[in-house]
Amino acid sequence: MTAEGHLLFSIACAVFAKNAELTPVLAQGDWWHIIPSAILTCLLPDIDHPQSFLGQRLRWISKPVARAFGHRGFTHSLLAVFGGLTLCYLKVPESWVIPADAVQGLVLGYLSHILADMLTPAGVPLLWPCRWRFRLPILAPRKGNQLERVLCMALFAWAIWMPQNLPDNSAVRWSSGMINALQTNFYRMINHQLSH
């Protein structure tokens, strides 16, 4: 997927996540925290490709990462997401106050990139270092980015106009509860590690 496609897709995912109330933090969050945060990290997984939009601007980071992991390796995995979250909670100084909705926006942007790359034939190694590739190849890179634009704009339109009164037993409400439980357990694990 192109940089433009990733930007559009991340905005669409952020709008969807907020409107679907994917987590209570996102439901109550500020649009001015969620959308810019998602945009900030939506290109970050491609730091492993020196010819990417971000890789060309940060070659001093991109080249060593590309040599160590290759393109669509570690940076396109769930391990990178959990590693980034752990680093964020362990190394952020107390004086830096990052709102919870902005943190979830950062994660959302990163995950949107991984999800978008899953829509290409190459897929992504979600469970890296395991080499299995997860893919749903509906976007062919050689056909230009018109299909990307249509897909992103359709997702964006649906996210804006989706029904706001979803029943409590819907899949979105169920996933919200599951995400809350995972988030609570993650924070407990980090706090437990910090106290020892």
Buried (B, 14 or more C-beta within 10 A) or exposed (E): BBBEBBBBBBBBBBBBBBBBBBBBBBBEBEEEBBBBBBBBBBBBBBBBBBEBBBBEEBEEBBEEBBEEBEBBBBBBBBBBBEEBBBEBBEEEEEEEEEBBBBBBBBBBBBBBBBBBBBBBEEBBBBEBEEEEBBBEEEBEEEEEBEBBBEBBEEBBEEBEEEEEEBEEEEEBBEEBEEBBEEBEEBEEEBEEEEEE
